[in-house]
Amino acid sequence: MTLEEEYRLSFYQQIAEIDHEHNVVLVQHTGNQKIFVKKTLKVYEESVFLYLKEHYIPGIPRIIEAVRNQEELVVIEEYVSGQSLSDILAEKGTLSEKETRQIMLGLIEILKRLHSQDPPIIHRDIKPSNVILKEDGGVMLLDMNAAKWYRRDAYEDTRLIGTFRYAAPEQYGFGQSGIETDIYSLGVLANVMLTGTYPQEKPAEGEMGEIIALCTKMEPSQRFRSDDALYEAFEKLKVPIASDENRQVREVKRETPEQNKKSRSKYLFPGLNSEKKSVRGWSLAGYIILVLISCVQRVENASPPIVWLNRLFCFLFFLLPILFSCNYLHVLDKLRITKIKNRFLRILVIAAADFVILLLVVILVDLLELLIKKA
């Protein structure tokens, strides 16, 4: 850091702490009294910040300063007022299709500007806390900390970075981040806005669900290949108007055969509704083995009804925990267990619930057995 740079930074006085863990504070310029955000980054691509400082891109905070201090980068950027999408979702739970579509179109417009640079700038950290909805209805995309240039000659990212669940597979070392990487994160974000959770746990349905499914394909080549194509897909959506109840009814009734097929498949046991034939095959084999194991159970000196009751108990003993743990018919969502952010606590709650279910099955079987013996 030069003396000139140190002098410029001295004008920004800290007035509040935003995020202690990530070294983000609110500062005020002692000259013009304007409020800014100051970040001290340990992982960054300096050239991206220097470029954005000289080339303002609407939709992301304006970079005022980007100064290297030994191994860290001190960034002063525009303070954006508004409500974060994460706060809105914490308050509402989910958003309507109309609201989701509006936010998505705004974010795609911003990404089109980033991706149209030469070479493209890839954001790599699109998530609710990095999206701000302004009072005038505009959308802002924050946090360029993970941003990088797209390098056509690279095979994989040099730094593995991103937010779990929102990061595309290639961000974990399976390839290089590109335009399709941000498209994947957008798909996850849209699913969270609509359902309150991730595509792997509860995929969105309808036309928007189909768009999200395409965005979140494992292979980048199978996703939307451009921002324009994704924008056009969202723009053409026929979103029901909340106040028009009759139109909503017509939209529900006008389901395609593919939608009807998806609606029926949700009642299939876990694994049998997978898109992959291999998963369906192994799952079917597992359920058949479970039935066979249950059917060969023997109970000494017991009547046929008691024997079959014990066989049913054996089947349910294995089946019910599987159904519950795999979120069959979204039971975990309805009990709000998927909302538990701590993974260990969530697993502990599911295990406890499985135990209670098995205990109830044992009690029920014992009661039925007593009734059969009395009869």
SEMIKE-37190 format. One record per residue (C-alpha): x, y, z; residue in one letter. Coordinates in nm, 4 decimals, always signed. Layout:
+----------+----------+----------+------+
:       c1 :       c2 :       c3 : type :
+----------+----------+----------+------+
:        X :        Y :        Z :    A :
...
+----------+----------+----------+------+
//
This chain:
+----------+----------+----------+------+
:       c1 :       c2 :       c3 : type :
+----------+----------+----------+------+
:  +0.0000 :  +0.0000 :  +0.0000 :    M :
:  +0.1434 :  +0.3360 :  -0.1038 :    T :
:  +0.1290 :  +0.6512 :  +0.1095 :    L :
:  -0.1251 :  +0.7976 :  -0.1322 :    E :
:  -0.3501 :  +0.4926 :  -0.1020 :    E :
:  -0.3160 :  +0.4943 :  +0.2762 :    E :
:  -0.4104 :  +0.8632 :  +0.2776 :    Y :
:  -0.7221 :  +0.8005 :  +0.0675 :    R :
:  -0.8360 :  +0.5171 :  +0.2938 :    L :
:  -0.7875 :  +0.7330 :  +0.6038 :    S :
:  -1.0952 :  +0.9359 :  +0.5059 :    F :
:  -1.3220 :  +0.6355 :  +0.5724 :    Y :
:  -1.4052 :  +0.6076 :  +0.9418 :    Q :
:  -1.5768 :  +0.2983 :  +1.0782 :    Q :
:  -1.9238 :  +0.3624 :  +1.2224 :    I :
:  -2.0711 :  +0.0115 :  +1.2509 :    A :
:  -1.9830 :  -0.3557 :  +1.2099 :    E :
:  -2.1799 :  -0.5547 :  +0.9531 :    I :
:  -2.0069 :  -0.8939 :  +0.9540 :    D :
:  -1.7232 :  -0.9511 :  +1.2029 :    H :
:  -1.6356 :  -1.2977 :  +1.0683 :    E :
:  -1.5842 :  -1.1700 :  +0.7116 :    H :
:  -1.4325 :  -0.8307 :  +0.8025 :    N :
:  -1.7166 :  -0.6185 :  +0.6618 :    V :
:  -1.7865 :  -0.2817 :  +0.8240 :    V :
:  -1.9882 :  +0.0321 :  +0.7549 :    L :
:  -1.7752 :  +0.3445 :  +0.7091 :    V :
:  -1.8390 :  +0.7148 :  +0.6583 :    Q :
:  -1.6307 :  +0.9486 :  +0.4456 :    H :
:  -1.5147 :  +1.2343 :  +0.6700 :    T :
:  -1.5286 :  +1.4780 :  +0.3789 :    G :
:  -1.8634 :  +1.4283 :  +0.2039 :    N :
:  -2.0261 :  +1.2348 :  +0.4940 :    Q :
:  -2.1467 :  +0.9596 :  +0.2585 :    K :
:  -2.1856 :  +0.6017 :  +0.3834 :    I :
:  -1.9873 :  +0.3171 :  +0.2247 :    F :
:  -1.9070 :  -0.0490 :  +0.2879 :    V :
:  -1.5482 :  -0.1504 :  +0.3648 :    K :
:  -1.4304 :  -0.5085 :  +0.3140 :    K :
:  -1.0962 :  -0.6673 :  +0.3938 :    T :
:  -1.0600 :  -0.9717 :  +0.1703 :    L :
:  -0.8191 :  -1.2614 :  +0.2094 :    K :
:  -0.9375 :  -1.4536 :  -0.0992 :    V :
:  -0.9974 :  -1.2438 :  -0.4112 :    Y :
:  -0.9085 :  -1.1775 :  -0.7740 :    E :
:  -0.7638 :  -0.8293 :  -0.7592 :    E :
:  -0.7855 :  -0.7582 :  -1.1313 :    S :
:  -1.1656 :  -0.7992 :  -1.1221 :    V :
:  -1.2015 :  -0.5278 :  -0.8560 :    F :
:  -0.9587 :  -0.2943 :  -1.0358 :    L :
:  -1.1544 :  -0.3414 :  -1.3584 :    Y :
:  -1.4911 :  -0.2788 :  -1.1899 :    L :
:  -1.3493 :  +0.0334 :  -1.0256 :    K :
:  -1.2799 :  +0.1794 :  -1.3696 :    E :
:  -1.5810 :  +0.0266 :  -1.5495 :    H :
:  -1.9035 :  +0.0661 :  -1.3504 :    Y :
:  -2.1633 :  -0.2040 :  -1.4165 :    I :
:  -2.5226 :  -0.1136 :  -1.3185 :    P :
:  -2.6806 :  -0.3594 :  -1.0778 :    G :
:  -2.3745 :  -0.4177 :  -0.8599 :    I :
:  -2.2309 :  -0.1783 :  -0.5974 :    P :
:  -1.9906 :  +0.0795 :  -0.7387 :    R :
:  -1.6278 :  +0.0074 :  -0.6389 :    I :
:  -1.4697 :  +0.3222 :  -0.4947 :    I :
:  -1.1333 :  +0.1862 :  -0.3803 :    E :
:  -0.9478 :  -0.1434 :  -0.4199 :    A :
:  -0.6132 :  -0.1314 :  -0.2409 :    V :
:  -0.3823 :  -0.4219 :  -0.1655 :    R :
:  -0.2375 :  -0.4286 :  +0.1854 :    N :
:  +0.0222 :  -0.7082 :  +0.1881 :    Q :
:  -0.1827 :  -1.0288 :  +0.1390 :    E :
:  -0.5224 :  -0.8629 :  +0.1871 :    E :
:  -0.7349 :  -0.6466 :  -0.0410 :    L :
:  -0.9162 :  -0.3500 :  +0.1114 :    V :
:  -1.2300 :  -0.2649 :  -0.0855 :    V :
:  -1.4485 :  +0.0419 :  -0.0407 :    I :
:  -1.7784 :  +0.0089 :  -0.2236 :    E :
:  -2.1135 :  +0.1821 :  -0.2541 :    E :
:  -2.3632 :  +0.1202 :  +0.0255 :    Y :
:  -2.6910 :  -0.0141 :  -0.1153 :    V :
:  -3.0052 :  +0.0493 :  +0.0872 :    S :
:  -3.2931 :  -0.1947 :  +0.0698 :    G :
:  -3.3992 :  -0.5330 :  +0.2078 :    Q :
:  -3.1975 :  -0.8460 :  +0.1480 :    S :
:  -3.3734 :  -1.1395 :  -0.0139 :    L :
:  -3.2647 :  -1.3615 :  +0.2767 :    S :
:  -3.4509 :  -1.1360 :  +0.5222 :    D :
:  -3.7601 :  -1.1342 :  +0.3000 :    I :
:  -3.7605 :  -1.5149 :  +0.2763 :    L :
:  -3.7071 :  -1.5449 :  +0.6531 :    A :
:  -4.0175 :  -1.3305 :  +0.6996 :    E :
:  -4.2429 :  -1.4711 :  +0.4252 :    K :
:  -4.1105 :  -1.8239 :  +0.3812 :    G :
:  -4.1708 :  -1.8296 :  +0.0050 :    T :
:  -4.2530 :  -1.5899 :  -0.2780 :    L :
:  -4.5152 :  -1.6080 :  -0.5510 :    S :
:  -4.4294 :  -1.7028 :  -0.9079 :    E :
:  -4.4876 :  -1.3422 :  -1.0116 :    K :
:  -4.2424 :  -1.2084 :  -0.7501 :    E :
:  -3.9860 :  -1.4796 :  -0.8296 :    T :
:  -4.0071 :  -1.4077 :  -1.2020 :    R :
:  -3.9566 :  -1.0345 :  -1.1488 :    Q :
:  -3.6479 :  -1.0875 :  -0.9304 :    I :
:  -3.5019 :  -1.3442 :  -1.1697 :    M :
:  -3.5395 :  -1.1136 :  -1.4708 :    L :
:  -3.3601 :  -0.8385 :  -1.2777 :    G :
:  -3.0733 :  -1.0682 :  -1.1768 :    L :
:  -3.0333 :  -1.2072 :  -1.5287 :    I :
:  -3.0051 :  -0.8510 :  -1.6626 :    E :
:  -2.7188 :  -0.7862 :  -1.4182 :    I :
:  -2.5449 :  -1.1127 :  -1.5095 :    L :
:  -2.5801 :  -1.0324 :  -1.8796 :    K :
:  -2.3705 :  -0.7199 :  -1.8171 :    R :
:  -2.1081 :  -0.9127 :  -1.6186 :    L :
:  -2.0942 :  -1.1983 :  -1.8672 :    H :
:  -2.0722 :  -0.9634 :  -2.1678 :    S :
:  -1.7311 :  -0.8317 :  -2.0570 :    Q :
:  -1.4270 :  -0.9602 :  -2.2455 :    D :
:  -1.3509 :  -1.2062 :  -2.0971 :    P :
:  -1.6746 :  -1.2665 :  -1.9011 :    P :
:  -1.6821 :  -1.2012 :  -1.5255 :    I :
:  -1.8344 :  -1.4951 :  -1.3364 :    I :
:  -1.9970 :  -1.4014 :  -1.0032 :    H :
:  -1.9838 :  -1.7513 :  -0.8426 :    R :
:  -2.1736 :  -1.6659 :  -0.5212 :    D :
:  -2.5385 :  -1.5949 :  -0.6022 :    I :
:  -2.7522 :  -1.6540 :  -0.2919 :    K :
:  -3.0344 :  -1.4757 :  -0.1017 :    P :
:  -2.8034 :  -1.2741 :  +0.1262 :    S :
:  -2.6282 :  -1.1290 :  -0.1799 :    N :
:  -2.9499 :  -1.0020 :  -0.3404 :    V :
:  -3.0959 :  -0.6661 :  -0.2355 :    I :
:  -3.4444 :  -0.5480 :  -0.3309 :    L :
:  -3.4456 :  -0.1678 :  -0.3421 :    K :
:  -3.7397 :  +0.0499 :  -0.2408 :    E :
:  -3.8013 :  +0.1451 :  -0.6056 :    D :
:  -3.8414 :  -0.2243 :  -0.6977 :    G :
:  -3.4952 :  -0.2600 :  -0.8485 :    G :
:  -3.2636 :  -0.5541 :  -0.7853 :    V :
:  -2.8975 :  -0.5355 :  -0.6825 :    M :
:  -2.6434 :  -0.8183 :  -0.6787 :    L :
:  -2.3819 :  -0.7797 :  -0.4054 :    L :
:  -2.0526 :  -0.9382 :  -0.3072 :    D :
:  -1.8024 :  -0.9737 :  -0.5902 :    M :
:  -1.5600 :  -1.1430 :  -0.3465 :    N :
:  -1.5737 :  -1.4771 :  -0.5289 :    A :
:  -1.5861 :  -1.3269 :  -0.8800 :    A :
:  -1.3306 :  -1.4339 :  -1.1406 :    K :
:  -1.2525 :  -1.3939 :  -1.5065 :    W :
:  -1.3556 :  -1.6772 :  -1.7362 :    Y :
:  -1.0429 :  -1.8282 :  -1.8915 :    R :
:  -1.1069 :  -2.0234 :  -2.2092 :    R :
:  -0.7832 :  -2.2218 :  -2.1803 :    D :
:  -0.8392 :  -2.3355 :  -1.8192 :    A :
:  -0.9756 :  -2.6779 :  -1.7263 :    Y :
:  -1.0705 :  -2.6058 :  -1.3669 :    E :
:  -1.0821 :  -2.3271 :  -1.1079 :    D :
:  -0.7582 :  -2.2503 :  -0.9248 :    T :
:  -0.9561 :  -2.1741 :  -0.6067 :    R :
:  -1.2553 :  -2.3792 :  -0.4917 :    L :
:  -1.4998 :  -2.1196 :  -0.3662 :    I :
:  -1.8753 :  -2.0725 :  -0.3357 :    G :
:  -2.1666 :  -2.1340 :  -0.1003 :    T :
:  -2.2804 :  -2.4898 :  -0.0290 :    F :
:  -2.6080 :  -2.5814 :  -0.2048 :    R :
:  -2.5875 :  -2.2775 :  -0.4339 :    Y :
:  -2.2458 :  -2.3576 :  -0.5837 :    A :
:  -2.2427 :  -2.5574 :  -0.9082 :    A :
:  -2.0560 :  -2.8936 :  -0.9211 :    P :
:  -1.7690 :  -2.7389 :  -1.1215 :    E :
:  -1.6947 :  -2.5077 :  -0.8256 :    Q :
:  -1.5877 :  -2.8159 :  -0.6287 :    Y :
:  -1.3090 :  -2.9045 :  -0.8707 :    G :
:  -1.5089 :  -3.0789 :  -1.1454 :    F :
:  -1.4340 :  -2.8150 :  -1.4088 :    G :
:  -1.3938 :  -2.4431 :  -1.4686 :    Q :
:  -1.6590 :  -2.1934 :  -1.3629 :    S :
:  -1.8350 :  -2.0290 :  -1.6559 :    G :
:  -2.1611 :  -1.8586 :  -1.7482 :    I :
:  -2.3427 :  -2.1863 :  -1.6792 :    E :
:  -2.2088 :  -2.1768 :  -1.3204 :    T :
:  -2.4026 :  -1.8583 :  -1.2418 :    D :
:  -2.7060 :  -2.0019 :  -1.4230 :    I :
:  -2.6955 :  -2.3048 :  -1.1901 :    Y :
:  -2.6958 :  -2.0770 :  -0.8816 :    S :
:  -2.9849 :  -1.8757 :  -1.0273 :    L :
:  -3.1849 :  -2.1973 :  -1.0630 :    G :
:  -3.1236 :  -2.2941 :  -0.7005 :    V :
:  -3.2151 :  -1.9410 :  -0.5901 :    L :
:  -3.5436 :  -1.9490 :  -0.7862 :    A :
:  -3.6316 :  -2.2860 :  -0.6307 :    N :
:  -3.5651 :  -2.1514 :  -0.2788 :    V :
:  -3.7863 :  -1.8494 :  -0.3495 :    M :
:  -4.0735 :  -2.0700 :  -0.4671 :    L :
:  -4.0529 :  -2.3654 :  -0.2258 :    T :
:  -3.8440 :  -2.2437 :  +0.0674 :    G :
:  -3.5817 :  -2.5122 :  +0.0085 :    T :
:  -3.3387 :  -2.6563 :  -0.2470 :    Y :
:  -3.4153 :  -2.8454 :  -0.5719 :    P :
:  -3.2691 :  -3.1688 :  -0.4309 :    Q :
:  -3.5146 :  -3.1587 :  -0.1401 :    E :
:  -3.8283 :  -3.0153 :  -0.3005 :    K :
:  -3.8153 :  -2.9279 :  -0.6704 :    P :
:  -4.0485 :  -2.6531 :  -0.7887 :    A :
:  -4.3345 :  -2.7633 :  -1.0136 :    E :
:  -4.4966 :  -2.6274 :  -1.3280 :    G :
:  -4.3312 :  -2.4323 :  -1.6083 :    E :
:  -4.0979 :  -2.2501 :  -1.3727 :    M :
:  -3.9985 :  -2.5821 :  -1.2195 :    G :
:  -3.8982 :  -2.7067 :  -1.5649 :    E :
:  -3.6784 :  -2.4003 :  -1.6178 :    I :
:  -3.5166 :  -2.4528 :  -1.2770 :    I :
:  -3.4551 :  -2.8215 :  -1.3524 :    A :
:  -3.2713 :  -2.7214 :  -1.6710 :    L :
:  -3.0669 :  -2.4578 :  -1.4860 :    C :
:  -2.9525 :  -2.7075 :  -1.2218 :    T :
:  -2.8383 :  -2.9964 :  -1.4405 :    K :
:  -2.5145 :  -3.1538 :  -1.3166 :    M :
:  -2.3459 :  -3.1160 :  -1.6551 :    E :
:  -2.2891 :  -2.7486 :  -1.7548 :    P :
:  -2.3463 :  -2.8375 :  -2.1206 :    S :
:  -2.7029 :  -2.9499 :  -2.0381 :    Q :
:  -2.8017 :  -2.6163 :  -1.8805 :    R :
:  -2.9066 :  -2.2939 :  -2.0521 :    F :
:  -2.6017 :  -2.1900 :  -2.2521 :    R :
:  -2.6643 :  -1.8149 :  -2.2411 :    S :
:  -2.8245 :  -1.5455 :  -2.0276 :    D :
:  -3.0424 :  -1.4421 :  -2.3225 :    D :
:  -3.1935 :  -1.7913 :  -2.3486 :    A :
:  -3.2674 :  -1.7987 :  -1.9749 :    L :
:  -3.4132 :  -1.4458 :  -1.9814 :    Y :
:  -3.6410 :  -1.5405 :  -2.2711 :    E :
:  -3.7603 :  -1.8524 :  -2.0847 :    A :
:  -3.8618 :  -1.6493 :  -1.7774 :    F :
:  -4.0044 :  -1.3653 :  -1.9853 :    E :
:  -4.2397 :  -1.5991 :  -2.1723 :    K :
:  -4.3764 :  -1.7595 :  -1.8549 :    L :
:  -4.7501 :  -1.7280 :  -1.8036 :    K :
:  -4.7595 :  -1.6391 :  -1.4363 :    V :
:  -5.1053 :  -1.6533 :  -1.2683 :    P :
:  -5.2255 :  -1.3230 :  -1.1205 :    I :
:  -5.2999 :  -1.3673 :  -0.7490 :    A :
:  -5.6215 :  -1.1620 :  -0.7585 :    S :
:  -5.7696 :  -1.3536 :  -1.0505 :    D :
:  -5.8918 :  -1.6759 :  -0.8836 :    E :
:  -6.0722 :  -1.8036 :  -1.1927 :    N :
:  -5.7590 :  -1.7750 :  -1.4003 :    R :
:  -5.5640 :  -1.9659 :  -1.1358 :    Q :
:  -5.8152 :  -2.2510 :  -1.1533 :    V :
:  -5.7854 :  -2.2616 :  -1.5338 :    R :
:  -5.4043 :  -2.2692 :  -1.5086 :    E :
:  -5.4192 :  -2.5667 :  -1.2704 :    V :
:  -5.6619 :  -2.7613 :  -1.4873 :    K :
:  -5.4619 :  -2.7016 :  -1.8035 :    R :
:  -5.1877 :  -2.9458 :  -1.7106 :    E :
:  -4.9823 :  -3.1140 :  -1.9785 :    T :
:  -4.9419 :  -3.4948 :  -1.9874 :    P :
:  -4.5860 :  -3.4446 :  -1.8652 :    E :
:  -4.7095 :  -3.2437 :  -1.5664 :    Q :
:  -4.9725 :  -3.5105 :  -1.4901 :    N :
:  -4.6987 :  -3.7741 :  -1.5015 :    K :
:  -4.4869 :  -3.5712 :  -1.2554 :    K :
:  -4.7882 :  -3.5244 :  -1.0294 :    S :
:  -4.8470 :  -3.8999 :  -1.0155 :    R :
:  -4.4783 :  -3.9828 :  -0.9669 :    S :
:  -4.4638 :  -3.7903 :  -0.6390 :    K :
:  -4.6565 :  -4.0770 :  -0.4731 :    Y :
:  -4.3905 :  -4.3316 :  -0.5709 :    L :
:  -4.1527 :  -4.4482 :  -0.2989 :    F :
:  -3.8097 :  -4.2766 :  -0.2783 :    P :
:  -3.5829 :  -4.3798 :  -0.5638 :    G :
:  -3.8654 :  -4.5037 :  -0.7872 :    L :
:  -3.9404 :  -4.1497 :  -0.9046 :    N :
:  -3.5809 :  -4.0758 :  -1.0034 :    S :
:  -3.4997 :  -3.9665 :  -1.3597 :    E :
:  -3.2077 :  -4.2111 :  -1.3680 :    K :
:  -3.2907 :  -4.5677 :  -1.4720 :    K :
:  -3.0076 :  -4.7087 :  -1.2613 :    S :
:  -3.1432 :  -4.5436 :  -0.9449 :    V :
:  -3.4959 :  -4.6690 :  -1.0200 :    R :
:  -3.3623 :  -5.0186 :  -1.0815 :    G :
:  -3.1603 :  -5.0406 :  -0.7600 :    W :
:  -3.4452 :  -4.8900 :  -0.5589 :    S :
:  -3.6968 :  -5.1402 :  -0.6985 :    L :
:  -3.4579 :  -5.4262 :  -0.6207 :    A :
:  -3.4199 :  -5.2939 :  -0.2646 :    G :
:  -3.7956 :  -5.2783 :  -0.2074 :    Y :
:  -3.8419 :  -5.6307 :  -0.3501 :    I :
:  -3.5693 :  -5.7642 :  -0.1167 :    I :
:  -3.7417 :  -5.5885 :  +0.1737 :    L :
:  -4.0734 :  -5.7585 :  +0.0871 :    V :
:  -3.9036 :  -6.0995 :  +0.0533 :    L :
:  -3.7235 :  -6.0618 :  +0.3890 :    I :
:  -4.0534 :  -5.9713 :  +0.5549 :    S :
:  -4.2399 :  -6.2622 :  +0.3969 :    C :
:  -3.9956 :  -6.5283 :  +0.5187 :    V :
:  -4.0217 :  -6.4214 :  +0.8835 :    Q :
:  -4.1392 :  -6.7037 :  +1.1080 :    R :
:  -4.3062 :  -6.6946 :  +1.4489 :    V :
:  -4.3029 :  -7.0192 :  +1.6480 :    E :
:  -4.6365 :  -7.1539 :  +1.7736 :    N :
:  -4.8360 :  -6.8640 :  +1.6324 :    A :
:  -5.1552 :  -6.8542 :  +1.4324 :    S :
:  -5.1460 :  -6.7387 :  +1.0653 :    P :
:  -5.2892 :  -6.3905 :  +1.1495 :    P :
:  -5.0155 :  -6.3360 :  +1.4116 :    I :
:  -4.7491 :  -6.4539 :  +1.1656 :    V :
:  -4.8676 :  -6.2131 :  +0.8946 :    W :
:  -4.8976 :  -5.9330 :  +1.1481 :    L :
:  -4.5328 :  -5.9810 :  +1.2428 :    N :
:  -4.4348 :  -5.9890 :  +0.8775 :    R :
:  -4.6160 :  -5.6597 :  +0.8260 :    L :
:  -4.4352 :  -5.5188 :  +1.1286 :    F :
:  -4.1005 :  -5.6274 :  +0.9826 :    C :
:  -4.1843 :  -5.4549 :  +0.6521 :    F :
:  -4.2946 :  -5.1305 :  +0.8194 :    L :
:  -3.9949 :  -5.1390 :  +1.0566 :    F :
:  -3.7646 :  -5.0835 :  +0.7576 :    F :
:  -3.9963 :  -4.8930 :  +0.5238 :    L :
:  -4.1271 :  -4.6107 :  +0.7460 :    L :
:  -3.7849 :  -4.4700 :  +0.8490 :    P :
:  -3.6826 :  -4.4758 :  +0.4811 :    I :
:  -3.9939 :  -4.2848 :  +0.3748 :    L :
:  -3.9639 :  -4.0322 :  +0.6570 :    F :
:  -3.5894 :  -3.9704 :  +0.6206 :    S :
:  -3.6223 :  -3.9292 :  +0.2415 :    C :
:  -3.8911 :  -3.6606 :  +0.2822 :    N :
:  -4.1668 :  -3.8720 :  +0.1255 :    Y :
:  -4.4647 :  -3.6517 :  +0.0281 :    L :
:  -4.2622 :  -3.3598 :  +0.1711 :    H :
:  -4.3363 :  -3.4676 :  +0.5287 :    V :
:  -4.0097 :  -3.3090 :  +0.6510 :    L :
:  -4.1048 :  -2.9826 :  +0.4815 :    D :
:  -4.4502 :  -2.9851 :  +0.6395 :    K :
:  -4.2982 :  -3.0435 :  +0.9837 :    L :
:  -4.0445 :  -2.7652 :  +0.9016 :    R :
:  -3.7544 :  -2.9979 :  +0.9795 :    I :
:  -3.5791 :  -2.8947 :  +0.6552 :    T :
:  -3.5751 :  -2.5374 :  +0.7894 :    K :
:  -3.3251 :  -2.6393 :  +1.0593 :    I :
:  -2.9981 :  -2.4855 :  +0.9368 :    K :
:  -2.7648 :  -2.6852 :  +1.1599 :    N :
:  -2.7054 :  -3.0104 :  +0.9695 :    R :
:  -2.6136 :  -3.2166 :  +1.2776 :    F :
:  -2.9244 :  -3.0973 :  +1.4640 :    L :
:  -3.1421 :  -3.1717 :  +1.1587 :    R :
:  -3.0079 :  -3.5302 :  +1.1397 :    I :
:  -3.0597 :  -3.5694 :  +1.5145 :    L :
:  -3.4234 :  -3.4559 :  +1.4880 :    V :
:  -3.4887 :  -3.6948 :  +1.1969 :    I :
:  -3.3309 :  -3.9855 :  +1.3898 :    A :
:  -3.5431 :  -3.9048 :  +1.6959 :    A :
:  -3.8567 :  -3.8891 :  +1.4821 :    A :
:  -3.7686 :  -4.2256 :  +1.3235 :    D :
:  -3.7380 :  -4.3764 :  +1.6726 :    F :
:  -4.0792 :  -4.2383 :  +1.7723 :    V :
:  -4.2363 :  -4.3776 :  +1.4526 :    I :
:  -4.0919 :  -4.7250 :  +1.5175 :    L :
:  -4.2067 :  -4.7114 :  +1.8791 :    L :
:  -4.5609 :  -4.6299 :  +1.7671 :    L :
:  -4.5513 :  -4.9181 :  +1.5171 :    V :
:  -4.4392 :  -5.1597 :  +1.7919 :    V :
:  -4.7194 :  -5.0425 :  +2.0218 :    I :
:  -4.9765 :  -5.0712 :  +1.7432 :    L :
:  -4.8626 :  -5.4232 :  +1.6473 :    V :
:  -4.8720 :  -5.5354 :  +2.0129 :    D :
:  -5.2268 :  -5.4017 :  +2.0495 :    L :
:  -5.3399 :  -5.5749 :  +1.7301 :    L :
:  -5.1754 :  -5.8983 :  +1.8442 :    E :
:  -5.3659 :  -5.8822 :  +2.1758 :    L :
:  -5.6927 :  -5.8201 :  +1.9935 :    L :
:  -5.6303 :  -6.1146 :  +1.7604 :    I :
:  -5.5515 :  -6.3473 :  +2.0509 :    K :
:  -5.8637 :  -6.2391 :  +2.2386 :    K :
:  -6.0756 :  -6.2956 :  +1.9292 :    A :
+----------+----------+----------+------+
//
